[in-house]
Amino acid sequence: MTEPVPPTRRNRASLTYKLRYAAKNPDKIKPYLARTARDLKLRLTSRDHVSYYRAVMKSDAARSPEAAVGSRSHERWLRLGQMQFDYLLKHGLKPDDRMLEIGCGNLRAGWRFIDYLDAGNYYGIDISPDILLAAQNTLVRQGLGDKLPHLTLVDDLKLRFLPSEHFSVVHAHSVFSHSPLDVIEECLSNVGRVMVPGGIFDFTFDRTEGAEHHVLREDFYYRTETLTSLAEKYGFAARFMEDWEELPHGQSKIRVTKPA
Ligand SMILES: C[S@@+](CC[C@H](N)C(=O)[O-])C[C@H]1O[C@@H](n2cnc3c(N)ncnc32)[C@H](O)[C@@H]1O
């Protein structure tokens, strides 16, 4: 009998994986084919990855903003936001921290950060206008207008419009799992400027211990060393967060710290 391949060694882009998966999950074949057709169309019509992914978010958010950020039900949306919030709280988040959330989506975790932080201390950015409109609805639903959060549409991760040495905490959950390496590098090469000395940047990623690969242009799998080396190239100390692995979440987390 062959040993089952652990999730971190699976190559989801390989034909063998796809055929096995299809045999075990026949109900997923039709949605996968629809995603493949969308992928082909968007690759032909999008000038770069950001416009490609913006179009993915547009079509997904039109169906359900909560599903577009990866939650199949409202309960899961609430739980996943709580998990992100609790984790940072456990790691010392304080109300006077100034937070930048990259890829804030419809504020699954963001609304909890906004509620907790001092007014004006939350800044969310995203490439998708559709999900930012859904984020405004979340603010209204949670009655958080008085906290004056910033929500800004971006075209890239150069962060040129933000001040230097301003944010003590930067957070990106399930964003690099949808990003090619040049987008991650653009972020890591620019984010240090807007962080205070000693500030932290936590991001999740889909981890592989085998060959790096991607499924369509939507899901990207990286080795930990690829991302820690990239962060170190831009002057950060990088750490794999072992305690995040204990949580019921498929992605891994790296924390990069700007030298004090
Ligand atoms: C899976 S959702 C997660 C949203 C949010 N972080 C959460 O946990 O609910 C990924 C989000 O990242 C955004 N995104 C993807 N690539 C981005 C990029 N290069 N810059 C900024 N946002 C990006 C998407 O539009 C989407 O809202």
The ligand as a Gaussian input file, in Angstrom:
#p B3LYP/6-31G(d) Opt

LIG

0 1
 C       -8.670000      35.533000       0.507000
 S       -9.005000      37.241000       0.622000
 C       -8.593000      37.567000       2.337000
 C       -9.133000      38.882000       2.829000
 C       -8.790000      39.219000       4.284000
 N       -7.367000      39.325000       4.473000
 C       -9.397000      38.177000       5.194000
 O       -8.668000      37.441000       5.860000
 O      -10.611000      38.082000       5.206000
 C       -7.621000      37.998000      -0.234000
 C       -7.783000      39.490000      -0.373000
 O       -6.543000      40.046000      -0.819000
 C       -6.783000      40.946000      -1.871000
 N       -5.558000      40.983000      -2.682000
 C       -5.074000      40.024000      -3.493000
 N       -3.909000      40.414000      -4.025000
 C       -3.640000      41.647000      -3.509000
 C       -2.577000      42.578000      -3.671000
 N       -1.554000      42.319000      -4.482000
 N       -2.629000      43.752000      -2.994000
 C       -3.677000      44.022000      -2.161000
 N       -4.716000      43.179000      -1.977000
 C       -4.694000      42.007000      -2.643000
 C       -8.009000      40.400000      -2.585000
 O       -8.674000      41.372000      -3.346000
 C       -8.823000      39.880000      -1.410000
 O       -9.661000      40.872000      -0.871000

